[in-house]
Amino acid sequence: MAFAMNDALKNAVVLNVITLMAGTSGTAGTASLAIRAGSQPSAESAGTGGTLCVIPNIGWAAATSGTAALAGTAYVGTAGSTGSAGWARLECINDSGTCRIDGDVGTAATNAFTINVNSITSGGEVTLTAATITLT
């Protein structure tokens, strides 16, 4: 039988993930999302594909029922390269080591990281519109 957590514990765990990755909850976050070309590797891998765009200063709202949405409406980065978005990585290096959250990226609401365009053009803006952290 699987274990189950109540909402208070789920919210605390999600807050700890947010604090580890972004420094704090709210719009003053310090997380950066690197959108990359190619196929998503394992989270233990250094990564594949070139970095197309980095979206900085991402933050999440407080968790409710184990779910935290982005704080604010959207986060924007300027593309440094041209290509098709393949996957994305949030990464931070701290006392815990190198911490990563990888996921698929695209314009569909079902993507782990939802952006406004799949085909990225150097110099163009890329907007992160959703990246919900959920603990079920």
Summary of the structure (lengths in Angstrom):
residues: 136
radius of gyration: 14.9
end to end distance: 15.1
largest distance: 51.2
contacts: 413
relative contact order: 0.23
helix: 12%
strand: 41%
